[in-house]
Amino acid sequence: MSAPTNYRYLETHEWHDLQGDTVTIGITQFAADELTDITFVDLPKVGATVTANKRFGEIESVKASSDLYSGVSGTVTAVNPELTNNPGLVNRDPYKAAWMIKVKVTNPAEVNKLLSVEDYLKKTGH
Amino acid sequence: MLKRTPFYDFHVSMGGRLVDFAGWEMPIMYRGIVDEHEQTRKSGSMFDVSHMGRLQFSGKDATAFLNHVLTRNVAEQKIGQSRYSLVCNPAGGVMDDIIVSRDVKNWIMVCNASNRDKLVKYFHQVRTDRGLDFDMADQTESTAMVAIQGPKVIDRIADILPVDVRAMKRYQFETGSFMLTKFTVFRSGYTGEDGVEVIIPAKVAGMAMKMLAGKMDNPDAAIKPAGLGARDTLRLEAAMPLYGHELGEQIDPISVGLSWAIDLKKDFVGAEPLRKIAAEGPRRKLVGLELDGRRIARQGTPILKDAKLVGEVTSGTFSPTLQKSIAMGFVDADLTAEGTRLDADLKGTPNPATVVKLPFYKRAS
């Protein structure tokens, strides 16, 4: 099991990709595999506020539904339109095409408090 | 310590994700639930169902015994015929749903894995209490069973099995022999597709698996392994009830719409209360629901009409074939007409749904 080395992670399996003052968030392949075929992703609207360590949405599969957590605080500037009609994309391409939200962060350094890829993989038993 | 079926090594070698199911280590999936579901609907899948109980009855009072504990009238059942039936408790609630088959010298009953011990104890009690003369053998662990289901299955396996599968009608069964091995083949299933269920001795399962694994490993294989996850989404699309969801000791089968499997003119355990329910009409009835949105209404989801509680979901999923969120549930009898608009209460938010006719999916004949 591998994951992008330049992303940061929450133990709850959300990856964070900081570019400038925007953090893109999605979930890891491990989480997608555990959930199995994803049927629905509930995401906030553009303009909504997200808060570090609080839930920002929900993801559902045939097997179970699960909360989605943000590791950073800020305002949602973009929501992936692909996931409305094609939630299965999360299973197929979780790190790129199935990004979930983009957040303009109040404090870009906040992302450094999250887990590195090595720590994430260790914490999730890989 | 979980029990393993004779196909355990096969599950591991084919990448099965194993879980605890009724005390057995069973594959919930191999490649993915939706993949296996679609494979079954368009081609064929093989399911290991060895965990299900297989009981055999023989002797002088076997038929009379079965007629006493089953809702179906088995006295009229022909040799080579299989039938769906219920075993009810004295209050008319369901102890299990089973398939009972009449062979030349004995009866075969297939029951749910989770209810096998309960039924065996109950049947022993009935035999003692009524002084009946029959033998009962629990053949679950000395046999293995697979369900092979899908539109391409009959053609593919017709020449492998030692019975004339093509000539068998639905719910017929036959026994045949191949290399001194007894095969019992039933033309039945729990997926809504055509296909067979086959019982073989446990000791040849390994050899059978080696032969089949070679054929199923290829990405273009017509028949591939499928697990219990797909088995559940398939049976739900076909509106087949599942014990622990649509059926249970507190649920009468008339509310479930199973009057066709009950002979109320016969005397059997539970007949009296069922006659009463049939006469008065059940208070709640099982319906099918299609939700407007994609969220799944799982078992236990409250069903509302104008914010009032009128029912509860028994099973729900996202239907791979229909690409809709579907559910079955019990609803107050006066709100069960096709087209009735109801709400599934998902974490406090009403999700609109429509009552639809069952089954959700029916195969093209």
HADDOCK unambig.tbl for C-alpha pairs under 7 A between the chains (distance, minus, plus):
assign (segid A and resid 36 and name CA) (segid B and resid 32 and name CA) 6.79 0.50 0.50
assign (segid A and resid 37 and name CA) (segid B and resid 33 and name CA) 6.99 0.50 0.50
assign (segid A and resid 37 and name CA) (segid B and resid 34 and name CA) 6.64 0.50 0.50
assign (segid A and resid 39 and name CA) (segid B and resid 294 and name CA) 6.98 0.50 0.50
assign (segid A and resid 39 and name CA) (segid B and resid 318 and name CA) 6.81 0.50 0.50
assign (segid A and resid 40 and name CA) (segid B and resid 294 and name CA) 6.16 0.50 0.50
assign (segid A and resid 40 and name CA) (segid B and resid 295 and name CA) 6.38 0.50 0.50
assign (segid A and resid 62 and name CA) (segid B and resid 317 and name CA) 6.02 0.50 0.50
assign (segid A and resid 62 and name CA) (segid B and resid 318 and name CA) 6.31 0.50 0.50
